[in-house]
Amino acid sequence: MTLRLGDTAPDFQAESTIGPIRFHEWAGDSWTVLFSHPRDFTPVCTTELGYVARLAPEFARRGVKAIGLSIDPVDSHRGWMADIKETQGHEPNFPIVADPQRTVANLYGMMHPAHDEVYTVRTVFVIDPKKTLRLFLTYPQTTGRNFDEILRVIDSLQLTDGYRVATPVNWKQGDDCVIVPSLQDPEEIKKRFPGGNDDQDAAQSAPPSPAPAPSSGPSPSPPPAVPP
């Protein structure tokens, strides 16, 4: 099964460190980051899970749930969680799925046999509250992921879902964003971006984007913008 952006993220049932889990039900109305690991107790994976645990307040602020996966059983995961706490200073505060039969790994295309026939590669899936796939990244087993970049992308997705803007190269929260090319009516632009925007040839800068609001809080005010 080949997954593409815009597809519905496949549902699954599996054992995890918090007990049996049905993925869609567990995700609820939250954004979700599903990420796979080749094996428990491997050094790169250990640093990644410790860092994601450290980012828990940032995920919570954006209404995002994290969930890990590896092919090892739950007992191994639980021992690994203690090791992560000891070596990284943060114990995973999110479930880790046990997938010894590679059921979920194959469902999500985490097995790349030409790279490794036995273990998963390092995949990341960002899934929105409608269970739509919004981002996926694949890293080789030897390269740890950049979870600050994943947070940056989530910020962009959440912002652009709410406003008719796009985010330019190396954009980060608080920077100018770009008014989408389909929005050309000056009056509508003025209405949508009352704080004003900067005309820059083919690009219109919106005012700097607001910090993400908690999922239960009020919607942020319109971001600052740049013409497309």
C-alpha positions in Angstrom: 0.0 0.0 0.0 1.5 3.4 -1.0 0.4 6.3 1.1 0.3 9.8 -0.2 -0.4 13.2 1.2 -4.1 13.7 1.6 -4.8 10.0 2.2 -6.6 8.9 5.3 -4.1 7.5 7.8 -4.8 3.8 8.2 -6.4 2.8 11.5 -4.9 -0.2 13.4 -5.1 -2.1 16.6 -1.9 -3.0 18.5 -0.3 -3.6 21.8 1.6 -0.7 23.3 3.2 0.5 26.5 -0.2 1.9 27.6 -2.1 -1.3 26.8 -4.1 -2.2 23.7 -4.6 0.7 21.4 -6.9 1.5 18.5 -5.1 4.3 16.7 -7.9 6.5 15.5 -9.7 6.3 18.8 -6.6 7.1 20.7 -5.7 10.1 18.5 -9.2 11.6 19.0 -9.4 15.2 17.8 -5.7 15.8 18.2 -2.9 16.2 15.6 -0.7 13.1 15.8 3.0 12.4 15.1 3.6 8.7 14.5 7.2 7.8 14.2 9.0 4.4 13.8 12.3 3.1 15.2 14.5 0.3 13.9 15.0 -1.4 17.4 14.8 -0.8 21.1 17.9 0.2 23.0 19.7 1.4 19.9 21.7 4.6 20.6 20.2 6.9 18.0 16.6 5.9 18.8 17.3 6.4 22.5 18.3 10.0 21.9 15.2 10.6 19.7 12.7 9.3 22.2 14.4 11.2 25.0 14.1 14.4 23.0 10.5 13.9 22.0 9.7 13.4 25.7 11.5 16.6 26.5 9.3 18.4 23.9 6.1 17.3 25.6 5.1 20.8 26.5 5.6 22.0 22.9 3.5 19.2 21.6 0.8 19.8 24.1 0.7 23.5 23.3 0.0 22.7 19.7 -2.6 20.0 20.5 -0.4 17.2 19.2 0.0 13.6 20.5 3.2 11.6 19.8 3.3 7.8 19.4 6.3 5.7 18.7 6.7 2.3 17.1 9.3 -0.5 16.9 9.2 -4.2 16.1 10.2 -5.2 19.6 7.6 -6.4 22.2 6.0 -4.4 24.9 8.3 -5.8 27.7 11.3 -4.7 25.8 9.8 -1.2 25.3 9.2 -0.8 29.0 12.8 -1.7 29.9 13.9 0.7 27.2 11.8 3.5 28.6 13.7 3.2 31.9 17.0 3.2 30.0 15.9 6.4 28.1 15.1 8.1 31.4 18.5 7.2 32.9 20.5 8.2 29.8 18.5 11.1 28.4 16.9 12.5 31.6 13.4 12.2 30.2 11.2 9.1 30.2 8.8 8.8 27.2 5.4 10.2 28.2 3.7 8.8 25.1 2.9 5.3 24.0 5.3 3.0 22.0 3.6 0.5 19.8 4.9 -3.1 19.7 4.8 -4.4 16.1 6.7 -7.7 16.1 4.8 -9.0 13.1 5.5 -5.8 11.2 1.7 -5.3 10.6 1.7 -1.6 11.2 5.1 -1.2 9.6 3.9 -2.7 6.4 0.6 -0.8 6.5 2.5 2.5 6.7 5.3 1.6 4.4 8.0 1.6 7.1 9.8 -1.4 5.7 12.2 -0.7 2.9 13.7 -4.1 2.0 16.4 -2.7 -0.3 17.7 -0.7 2.7 17.0 -3.3 5.4 14.9 -6.5 5.2 14.4 -6.9 9.0 14.0 -3.5 10.7 12.0 -0.3 9.9 13.6 2.8 8.6 13.0 6.1 10.5 9.7 7.3 9.3 7.6 10.2 10.6 3.9 10.8 9.8 2.1 14.0 10.8 -1.7 13.4 10.8 -4.3 16.0 11.4 -7.5 15.7 13.5 -9.5 14.5 10.4 -7.0 11.6 10.2 -5.5 13.0 7.0 -1.8 12.5 6.2 -0.2 15.9 6.1 3.5 15.1 6.1 5.7 12.1 5.9 9.5 11.9 6.2 11.8 9.0 5.8 15.3 8.9 7.3 18.0 6.2 7.0 18.7 4.2 10.2 22.0 6.0 10.7 20.5 9.5 10.8 18.6 10.8 13.8 15.5 13.0 13.0 15.2 16.7 13.6 12.1 17.1 15.7 12.5 20.8 15.9 11.9 20.8 12.1 8.8 18.6 12.6 7.4 21.1 15.1 8.1 23.9 12.6 6.1 22.0 9.9 3.2 21.5 12.3 3.2 25.3 13.1 3.1 25.9 9.3 0.3 23.4 8.8 -1.8 24.8 11.6 -1.3 28.4 10.5 -2.0 27.8 6.8 -5.1 25.7 7.6 -6.6 28.8 9.4 -5.5 31.6 7.0 -5.0 31.9 3.2 -1.2 32.0 3.6 1.8 29.9 2.9 5.2 29.9 4.7 8.4 30.6 2.8 11.8 29.1 3.0 13.2 28.6 6.5 10.0 30.1 8.0 9.5 29.8 11.7 6.9 30.9 14.1 6.7 34.7 14.2 8.2 35.3 10.8 6.4 36.9 7.8 4.3 34.5 5.7 3.0 34.7 2.2 -0.5 35.4 0.9 -1.6 32.6 -1.4 -1.6 33.5 -5.1 -5.3 32.9 -5.4 -6.1 35.8 -3.1 -5.8 38.9 -5.4 -8.7 41.2 -4.4 -7.1 44.1 -2.4 -10.3 44.6 -0.4 -10.4 41.0 0.7 -6.7 41.1 1.5 -7.3 44.2 3.6 -10.2 42.5 5.4 -8.3 39.3 6.1 -5.2 41.1 7.2 -6.2 44.3 8.9 -2.7 44.7 10.3 -1.5 45.4 6.8 0.9 43.6 4.4 4.0 44.5 2.5 4.0 44.5 -1.3 7.2 42.9 -2.6 6.8 42.4 -6.3 5.2 38.9 -6.7 5.1 38.3 -3.0 2.9 39.8 -0.4 4.1 39.5 3.2 1.5 38.9 5.8 2.2 40.2 9.3 4.2 37.8 11.5 2.4 34.7 12.4 1.0 34.3 15.9 2.2 31.7 18.3 0.1 28.6 18.3 -2.8 28.7 20.7 -3.8 25.7 22.8 -6.2 23.4 21.0 -9.0 24.4 23.4 -8.2 28.1 23.3 -9.4 30.9 21.0 -8.2 31.2 17.4 -5.2 33.4 16.9 -5.5 36.8 15.2 -4.7 37.0 11.5 -1.0 36.6 10.8 1.1 39.3 9.2 1.4 38.6 5.4 3.6 38.9 2.2 1.9 38.8 -1.5 2.6 35.6 -3.3 
